[in-house]
Amino acid sequence: MAEKKSAFDTPWFNGQSKDFFNMLNVTKNYNIVLTAETEDFDEETAQQWRDEGFRTVYVPLLKGGDQYISRVHREGDAFGASEYYGIVAYGDAANLILQAHTRPNTPKLAAIVAYYPSTIPSNKTQYPAGVRVLVHLAGKEVGMLHQPEVLGIQGKVKSVKKPVSPGTGYGECLQMGYKAYTYAGIEPGFAERDLEEFDALAEDLAFGRSLELVRKALRWETAVEQTRDALVDQTASGATDKAMKAVRPFGHVLYGPTLTGGVGTKDLGRFYTSFFQPLPPTFRARLLSRTIGTDGSRIVDELYITFTHSQPIPWILPGIPATSKKVEVVMVSIVKFVGGRLESEHVYWDQASVLVQVGLLNAEMVPQAFKKKGVEELPIWGVESAKGVKKGGGENVNVLIEEWDGK
């Protein structure tokens, strides 16, 4: 029996570029159809999408088949006459969603995210230009659909088992006709909080990629940079109450080298009021670089910090009285927002460099046990570290590697 052809599966429709469809994908609201095998879906995962500003609806797989795909499309169309939507599918439901949309069959569908399907289309499959596709693979192998062809005659579609490369631990990006990632040591179910296989780190990485794809498909631009700068201005100026309104109830800020900061708005409010402020009058921050995450929710700032240690600074040098020493250090701040409010900020810097500059540490303070092993100096720098990063080089680069001069 011949496959039923969609009214949208035409040469003109298939010939349009992704830019053409991105121009059309203008929606008043941002909509997601969630779908999986079970009749009830993990509420925390659904809430995660709602927290980011999406409207969600859930469609269970039930018996699958064409009726299942029709139910998914019906729920997507119910968002509104001019509303576009994305589908986020899990497990066996992801198998069917991927297979059902290799040809145009619904004009309102803008994105597909498939979590750990057991079977995927051929790695040469090209999805319609108006649909962005992302696949998160897990486990050690996946079935890949293959349709052999002999003398122009297509044979029966077969599923061929393929190994899933774990990559190097970063979430390996695979070279396929659609975007796909693997996750080292992770099993199917890693993105659903009500399952034993849930893995928070892998889920966070995968969700960021999913969020990026769906937002781009729905042409959703966030104001994360303006939100970040407003929050910095408020905390630096002492407007703590105003700043806390832009923090999620259990949001946290942690300064890694000293493990200072706070978890939750109550602790953070106390931290900023009593321990972050007041800053020394000489405290200055200069932005060296800024990277905005592709998911529209994260910012990484590289900051050049200078100050004179004229007063105690509990978050940088807790328990240390003023030394009147000048300090220059590069700090890196990694910020995540959810729904326009702060979820987390992690800040790092070279604490050894700070301790050298205020006189608490020097390169000659080598423990006796290491001196016996021939270690003469600690591998640390003072202000040279920050200045080298600021300049992008300098005469001290690789000086601590004894073999470098013998190249």
TINU-542883 format. One record per residue (C-alpha): x, y, z; residue in one letter. Coordinates in steps of 0.05 Angstrom, whole numbers, plus 5000, padded with zeros to 4 digits. Each point is the difference from the previous one (the first is absolute). Layout:
REM residues N
XYZa ...
***
This chain:
REM residues 407
500050005000m 502950674980a 501850485055e 494950565009k 503050654977k 499050635040s 497250624967a 506350365022f 504749494967d 500850384934t 506250204959p 498950745017w 499149875075f 506149545003n 504250494960g 499650575049q 505950175044s 500149995076k 500550765000d 493350034963f 496549585053f 503550375057n 496950634973m 493149675003l 500949705070n 497450615037v 495749805059t 496850415055k 501149465052n 505349465007y 497149304999n 502549305014i 496649324991v 503249515049l 499249264984t 502349345029a 497749285013e 496650095067t 493050275011e 502650515050d 506450404989f 505350235049d 497250655026e 506850305018e 502449934928t 493650324974a 500850565051q 507150124976q 497350204931w 494550425031r 505150365044d 503450224935e 493650314975g 497149434957f 492849764999r 500049245004t 495349434986v 501249265008y 498249444952v 501149275021p 502349494949l 494549495017l 499649514941k 504150444953g 498949974925g 496950534955d 494850165053q 505550205048y 503150484950i 493150294986s 499050125074r 506750355006v 498350454940h 493050145027r 502850235067e 505250434964g 494750324956d 495850145062a 505050525024f 496850484951g 498950174927a 506550384992s 504149645053e 506249594984y 502549465046y 505649505014g 499549275019i 504449725056v 499649245000a 503049465045y 501749274989g 495549604953d 495850624987a 506350334973a 500949424950n 493250134969l 500450765000i 506749984964l 497549504948q 493350364988a 503050684982h 505349864949t 495150294949r 495950645008p 493249835031n 498350575047t 501750734987p 499850225073k 505549535024l 506550395008a 504449545042a 501049285023i 504249795060v 500849255009a 502849725065y 503249314997y 496149684944p 501849274989s 499350084925t 501850594957i 499450174926p 506049904954s 505850465015n 499050294930k 492850215013t 498550734985q 493950265037y 495450534969p 503150704999a 494750285048g 501549495055v 506250025044r 501949325029v 504349805060l 501249295026v 503049825067h 502849304998l 501649575061a 502249295013g 505149594960k 496249894935e 494250264958v 496049714943g 500950394935m 494849924945l 502749814933h 496449894934q 504349624949p 499350164927e 501949544942v 499550244928l 495550575021g 495249545038i 499350155074q 499949405047g 496949915068k 502050495055v 504649665050k 502750215067s 507649915007v 503250035068k 505450535005k 504650135060p 499150665035v 506850345011s 500550295069p 504750554975g 504650365048t 494950175053g 497850674971y 493749724967g 502849794933e 496950334938c 498949484945l 500850144926q 493049854973m 494750304956g 496850275064y 503050235065k 501549455050a 504149935065y 502449435042t 501550015075y 505549585031a 497849475050g 492850224998i 493949544993e 493250134968p 495550365050g 505450495022f 495650614987a 493949795041e 500450155074r 495249455021d 504449454972l 506049655032e 504350154939e 499350755010f 506750364996d 499850735020a 506350224963l 498249664935a 492950255004e 502250725011d 504749974940l 494749674956a 494550485022f 504450604983g 500949734929r 492649854994s 498250695024l 504750314949e 497049614942l 492750135018v 501150745013r 503550094933k 494549614965a 494750455031l 504250634989r 500250155074w 505450505021e 501250095075t 502450635036a 505049605043v 505650514991e 495950595024q 497349585058t 507149815021r 502650714998d 494150275040a 501249485054l 507450185004v 498350745007d 495149865056q 504649565041t 505950474991a 496050615020s 497049675061g 492949944973a 499549305028t 492549965009d 499050194927k 505349504978a 496749435038m 493650094960k 504049774939a 502449365035v 496149355000r 497949765070p 505649485003f 505050364955g 507250005023h 506450394993v 506649665018l 507050284999y 504049364988g 506950165028p 497350215069t 493349624997l 496250635020t 493350254975g 493049765014g 494549514982v 492950284997g 497850725001t 500250055077k 507349795005d 502050394938l 496750635026g 503949945065r 506549844963f 499650604953y 497950485056t 504949785054s 505949674966f 500450224927f 498750735015q 503250485009p 505349904946l 506650385008p 499650694968p 505649804952t 496349384975f 499549994924r 497549484951a 501450014926r 496749524952l 505249634958l 495249554963s 492849775001r 497249364972t 492449924996i 497649295000g 496549754937t 494049805043d 498850735018g 500449855074s 507450025018r 505550525001i 507449905012v 503850645019d 507550075004e 501550595046l 506450375017y 499450195074i 504450515035t 499650265072f 504250215059t 498949545060h 498450595045s 494549645038q 497849285014p 496849674939i 496649375027p 498249704932w 507250054972i 504349975062l 495749765058p 503150095068g 505850424975i 500750715026p 501750574952a 507049974972t 499950644958s 502749594942k 497850114929k 496949394966v 498749854927e 496549364981v 495849714944v 493349725021m 495349564959v 492550035014s 495349484973i 492750205007v 493749614984k 493050304995f 493449634999v 493950394976g 503950665006g 502049885073r 506749795030l 500649255010e 507549975014s 506550384997e 506849665009h 506250455005v 507249774995y 506850335005w 507349845015d 500050035076q 507449835004a 501550634960s 495850425049v 503549695060l 506850164969v 498150724988q 497650135071v 506249665030g 496849365026l 503649544952l 506449984960n 503249524951a 505449805049e 495149715051m 501349284979v 498349465051p 506149625025q 497549344971a 500050304930f 506750345009k 502949315011k 497249824931k 503750584969g 494350514997v 503050695010e 494050454987e 492449964997l 497150064929p 496350655014i 500150724977w 497750655032g 497550594960v 503649734938e 494549494991s 494450514990a 504350464958k 502049434955g 492749824988v 498250734988k 505550084948k 498949324969g 507349805012g 506450285028g 507149825019e 497949545057n 496049514958v 502649295011n 505650245045v 497849495052l 501049434951i 507449855007e 500549624935e 496850564959w 506650364984d 502849354974g 495049944944k 
***
